[in-house]
Every structure is written in structure tokens, then in C-alpha cells.
Amino acid sequence: MKSCVNIVVACGGGIFTTTVVTEKIQEILKKEKIGFNISPHKITEVPNITGADLIVVTGKTSETNKAGAPVMLGLPLFTGVGAEEFTAQLLAKIREIMSKS
């Protein structure tokens, strides 16, 4: 079982929205006592990101990750609309990833 999950948070510029969503994810994972590494990226980099277990984007993208990392739309963490449902989906995906490794 994997002890730490590598997450990429990506938005248009890789700065403001990414920071807000990153902080929310950090709070969630700390509360659940899940080890993590989070790095910011631009949404245009999503297809070519390597080494990520999960990619959370804050804007819609038709791109998939060539390395096979799942991509989730994390806009609910930024807007607050649907945040609880997204949090449950995020935690389920992370637990699935950690149990496979």
C-alpha cells in the first residue's frame, strides 16, 4: 500500500486558483491523515505530466494524461458548490490509488 499520494493541481495560470484548491486539498488530506505531495501546474501541461497519481484541474479540459493519471475537475473546491460531493469522490479516488500501489 502506498503511503503518500502525488497530486498535481492545474489551472489556467498555475497560480491563484491552483493555490486555493491546493490549500483545500491539503486540509482534507491532513484531516484524513493521508500523506501527500502536491505540485502546481498549468492546465496546458496536463497531457505531459509524469509522476502524478492524480491530477485535479480547475477548468474543463478535453485533455487526458498520457501517463495514465486520472484527471478530476476540482472546481467545486474553488466555488464551494458541490464541494462535499467532490471531497467524497476525491477521497474515494485517493484511497483506490493508495490501495493499488
N, C-alpha and C positions, 0 to 999 in steps of 0.2 A: 504494500500500500504506500502510495506517495505521501510524503509528509508536508509538502509545500506545493502550491499551485502557482504557475506562472501565467499572469493575466496581462493582457495589453488592453488599454483603454484608448480608443481612437476617435477623434472628432475632426472637423474641418481644418482647424489651425493647429491642433495638438496642444492648446494652452488652456483657455478658460473653461470650456465645457468639460474637457478632459479632467481638469483639476477638481471640479465639483463632483463629477461622477466617481473619480478615484477616491476622494475622501469618503463618499457614501459607502463604496465597496469596502474600504478599509474598516469602517465602523462595523459593517455587517460581519466581516470575517473575523475581526477581533472578538466581537461578541460571541461568535460561534467557536472561537478558539481554533480557527483554521489557519495554518501557516500559508503565507503568500508573498509573492514578489509582483509588483505592479509597475509597468512602464508605460509612458505616454507615447502616442504616435499620431500621425496624421491619417485620416481615413483613406487617403490615396495610397498609403503604404500597406494596407490590409492584405492585398493578394500575396505580397512577397515577405511577410513577416515569418520568421522561423523561431523556433524555441518557445512558442507560446502554447499553453494548454487550452486557453480560452481567450477570445477577443470580444470585447464589449465596445460597440460603436454607438455614437450618439446621433448619428444621422443615417438615413436609409442608404444602403449600398447594394448594388447588384453583384458586387464582387464576393468571391469566396476566397478562402485562404488556401494557397497551393500546397502548403504543408499539412493541410487537413485539420487545422484547429477550428472548432466550432465558433461561429460568429453570432452574437446575440445583440439585439437592439436595446441599449440601456437608457434610452431617452426618459423612461419613467422615473429613473433616479434623479434626473435633472429637473423635470417638471413637477414631480410628485404625483402625477396622475397615473395610477396603476402601479405605484411603487411597491406595494405589499405583494401583489401578484408576481411582479418581476423578481423581487427578492426571493420568493419561494422557488421560482424557476431557476434563478442563479444558483442558489444553494443546492438544488437537486442536481444541476449540471456539474457543479464543482465536486459534489460527493461522488457522482458517477465517474468523473475523470480520476479522482484520487483512488477509487477502488480498483480501477483497471490497471493502474501502474504499479 
